[in-house]
């Protein structure tokens, strides 16, 4: 019984490691092609070090921001429904990856610690699929005064439209039929980094028919990690 528990814990740890290191590896390869990935390279320590550095920063920065921003992110597609991606032991990663850039703008609202904004994204897919995706979500963001997670700066949810240059292959593989244009939404956690104009972000990147808004019952999910610069 003890060995079974240890095996389950080890499997969960391996999946968590893959979720975060694989998108980072592809992200760094794409923007820094001269960097080689080796099993012993510092990349696998990058994420915990970044979070540790963020924890050391001041909590006073958790205030609604107004102004432009740019985000660069990389991710990996999963063969899961979006709610399953919240449980690391349920995640089934696919050999399909993405890198993206988003240009956004936020405005403060009358509600306390809340902002609203837009983010125009261009996302390149490679691996199992090789199309370009364009997304334009309306983003509602909340800056908690006393976050439960260390260094958590904000939580965000964005929803809008997504269009692809051709039918995404992972959606065809899973659902047989899909369409280029679907509803897009993202859920995001943003963490403070030592530099006050940067954040470390984690996202669920989702496309779907939105329960029948579009005729084909189809969709896809990816987990992504990236950096946001605020100006």
C-alpha positions as semicolon CSV with decimal commas, in nm:
position;residue;x (nm);y (nm);z (nm)
1;X;0,000;0,000;0,000
2;X;0,287;0,236;0,088
3;X;0,456;0,161;-0,246
4;X;0,133;0,234;-0,439
5;X;0,101;0,573;-0,272
6;X;0,464;0,656;-0,352
7;X;0,410;0,551;-0,716
8;X;0,104;0,779;-0,750
9;X;0,294;1,071;-0,596
10;X;0,588;1,012;-0,832
11;X;0,359;0,999;-1,137
12;X;0,188;1,324;-1,029
13;X;0,526;1,489;-0,980
14;X;0,640;1,380;-1,328
15;X;0,326;1,528;-1,489
16;X;0,364;1,858;-1,300
17;X;0,728;1,872;-1,417
18;X;0,622;1,815;-1,781
19;X;0,341;2,072;-1,766
20;X;0,576;2,351;-1,671
21;X;0,912;2,256;-1,825
22;X;0,793;2,150;-2,172
23;X;0,622;2,484;-2,259
24;X;0,924;2,670;-2,119
25;X;1,162;2,456;-2,327
26;X;0,974;2,521;-2,651
27;X;0,929;2,889;-2,562
28;X;1,303;2,938;-2,505
29;X;1,400;2,732;-2,811
30;X;1,173;2,947;-3,028
31;X;1,307;3,284;-2,913
32;X;1,665;3,177;-2,834
33;X;1,754;2,914;-3,097
34;X;2,120;2,912;-2,994
35;X;2,033;2,770;-2,652
36;X;2,061;2,391;-2,629
37;X;1,837;2,193;-2,397
38;X;2,012;1,930;-2,189
39;X;1,879;1,716;-1,907
40;X;2,108;1,892;-1,662
41;X;2,063;2,247;-1,791
42;X;1,933;2,524;-1,562
43;X;1,600;2,540;-1,751
44;X;1,432;2,287;-1,524
45;X;1,518;2,510;-1,229
46;X;1,401;2,832;-1,402
47;X;1,038;2,818;-1,292
48;X;1,091;2,756;-0,918
49;X;1,366;3,019;-0,910
50;X;1,139;3,271;-1,083
51;X;0,859;3,206;-0,835
52;X;1,104;3,226;-0,542
53;X;1,230;3,560;-0,671
54;X;0,873;3,683;-0,708
55;X;0,792;3,588;-0,348
56;X;1,065;3,821;-0,226
57;X;0,905;4,127;-0,389
58;X;0,672;4,371;-0,217
59;X;0,301;4,291;-0,193
60;X;0,224;4,661;-0,244
61;X;0,227;4,616;-0,622
62;X;-0,110;4,435;-0,619
63;X;-0,300;4,736;-0,746
64;X;-0,510;4,773;-1,062
65;X;-0,286;4,877;-1,350
66;X;-0,387;5,108;-1,631
67;X;-0,197;5,119;-1,955
68;X;-0,046;4,900;-2,229
69;X;0,129;4,565;-2,195
70;X;0,295;4,295;-2,406
71;X;0,293;3,925;-2,318
72;X;0,501;3,643;-2,467
73;X;0,394;3,287;-2,388
74;X;0,456;2,927;-2,484
75;X;0,241;2,622;-2,419
76;X;0,144;2,265;-2,494
77;X;-0,189;2,123;-2,608
78;X;-0,371;1,869;-2,393
79;X;-0,627;1,600;-2,472
80;X;-0,845;1,709;-2,180
81;X;-1,160;1,903;-2,109
82;X;-1,066;2,235;-1,952
83;X;-1,176;2,137;-1,601
84;X;-0,945;1,834;-1,610
85;X;-0,646;2,063;-1,661
86;X;-0,696;2,186;-1,303
87;X;-0,598;1,839;-1,177
88;X;-0,234;1,758;-1,271
89;X;-0,289;1,381;-1,241
90;X;-0,562;1,400;-1,510
91;X;-0,358;1,588;-1,773
92;X;-0,282;1,410;-2,102
93;X;-0,026;1,618;-2,293
94;X;-0,015;1,606;-2,674
95;X;0,279;1,645;-2,911
96;X;0,151;1,985;-3,019
97;X;0,290;2,318;-2,905
98;X;0,226;2,690;-2,934
99;X;0,406;3,019;-2,897
100;X;0,220;3,347;-2,886
101;X;0,238;3,720;-2,840
102;X;-0,034;3,942;-2,701
103;X;-0,066;4,320;-2,700
104;X;-0,308;4,451;-2,441
105;X;-0,446;4,757;-2,269
106;X;-0,614;4,784;-1,929
107;X;-0,849;5,043;-1,782
108;X;-0,936;5,074;-1,413
109;X;-1,302;5,035;-1,320
110;X;-1,535;5,173;-1,057
111;X;-1,516;4,837;-0,878
112;X;-1,236;4,812;-0,619
113;X;-0,912;4,635;-0,725
114;X;-1,055;4,551;-1,067
115;X;-0,966;4,640;-1,424
116;X;-1,100;4,563;-1,771
117;X;-0,902;4,539;-2,092
118;X;-0,847;4,395;-2,436
119;X;-0,568;4,166;-2,557
120;X;-0,497;4,103;-2,926
121;X;-0,310;3,772;-2,965
122;X;-0,126;3,600;-3,248
123;X;-0,044;3,235;-3,176
124;X;0,170;3,000;-3,387
125;X;0,112;2,625;-3,354
126;X;0,364;2,355;-3,437
127;X;0,411;1,983;-3,383
128;X;0,082;1,802;-3,452
129;X;-0,066;2,116;-3,611
130;X;0,088;2,406;-3,801
131;X;-0,161;2,690;-3,826
132;X;-0,172;3,049;-3,699
133;X;-0,444;3,155;-3,454
134;X;-0,576;3,506;-3,383
135;X;-0,767;3,582;-3,061
136;X;-0,926;3,898;-2,922
137;X;-1,056;3,850;-2,567
138;X;-1,214;4,109;-2,338
139;X;-1,025;4,060;-2,009
140;X;-1,160;4,118;-1,658
141;X;-0,880;4,126;-1,399
142;X;-0,889;4,126;-1,018
143;X;-0,597;4,226;-0,792
144;X;-0,643;4,054;-0,453
145;X;-0,546;4,255;-0,146
146;X;-0,441;3,946;0,052
147;X;-0,374;3,667;-0,203
148;X;-0,369;3,307;-0,084
149;X;-0,071;3,227;-0,310
150;X;0,262;3,400;-0,239
151;X;0,345;3,680;-0,486
152;X;0,012;3,643;-0,669
153;X;-0,054;3,979;-0,830
154;X;-0,380;3,921;-1,019
155;X;-0,637;3,673;-1,149
156;X;-0,794;3,723;-1,490
157;X;-1,060;3,580;-1,716
158;X;-1,084;3,679;-2,081
159;X;-1,341;3,583;-2,344
160;X;-1,381;3,667;-2,710
161;X;-1,343;3,516;-3,056
162;X;-1,069;3,296;-3,199
163;X;-1,000;3,234;-3,566
164;X;-0,742;2,999;-3,719
165;X;-0,586;2,996;-4,066
166;X;-0,707;2,635;-4,106
167;X;-0,897;2,375;-3,905
168;X;-0,682;2,290;-3,598
169;X;-0,566;1,930;-3,630
170;X;-0,595;1,846;-3,258
171;X;-0,962;1,948;-3,269
172;X;-1,017;1,733;-3,580
173;X;-0,840;1,438;-3,412
174;X;-1,062;1,462;-3,108
175;X;-1,396;1,576;-3,247
176;X;-1,379;1,479;-3,619
177;X;-1,522;1,816;-3,724
178;X;-1,438;2,170;-3,621
179;X;-1,444;2,524;-3,761
180;X;-1,175;2,788;-3,801
181;X;-1,369;3,036;-3,586
182;X;-1,473;2,947;-3,232
183;X;-1,519;3,115;-2,895
184;X;-1,194;3,174;-2,707
185;X;-1,141;3,213;-2,336
186;X;-0,843;3,216;-2,103
187;X;-0,795;3,187;-1,730
188;X;-0,477;3,343;-1,592
189;X;-0,274;3,372;-1,273
190;X;-0,009;3,648;-1,276
191;X;0,279;3,656;-1,026
192;X;0,507;3,947;-0,938
193;X;0,872;3,935;-1,047
194;X;1,158;4,140;-0,897
195;X;1,137;4,386;-1,186
196;X;0,823;4,592;-1,121
197;X;0,721;4,607;-1,486
198;X;0,717;4,227;-1,537
199;X;0,494;3,938;-1,436
200;X;0,518;3,561;-1,462
201;X;0,190;3,425;-1,600
202;X;0,019;3,085;-1,615
203;X;-0,279;3,033;-1,845
204;X;-0,542;2,791;-1,963
205;X;-0,578;2,865;-2,336
206;X;-0,920;2,744;-2,456
207;X;-1,119;2,730;-2,782
208;X;-1,467;2,580;-2,812
209;X;-1,814;2,603;-2,966
210;X;-1,936;2,749;-2,631
211;X;-2,219;2,501;-2,576
212;X;-2,370;2,538;-2,921
213;X;-2,291;2,899;-3,014
214;X;-2,111;2,748;-3,315
215;X;-2,257;2,447;-3,500
216;X;-1,974;2,195;-3,454
217;X;-1,927;2,051;-3,105
218;X;-1,551;2,101;-3,087
219;X;-1,273;2,258;-2,886
220;X;-0,920;2,239;-2,751
221;X;-0,715;2,332;-2,447
222;X;-0,354;2,421;-2,382
223;X;-0,150;2,507;-2,075
224;X;0,083;2,805;-2,118
225;X;0,344;3,000;-1,925
226;X;0,496;3,335;-2,015
227;X;0,618;3,683;-1,923
228;X;0,423;4,010;-1,937
229;X;0,583;4,352;-1,967
230;X;0,383;4,655;-1,855
231;X;0,452;5,004;-1,988
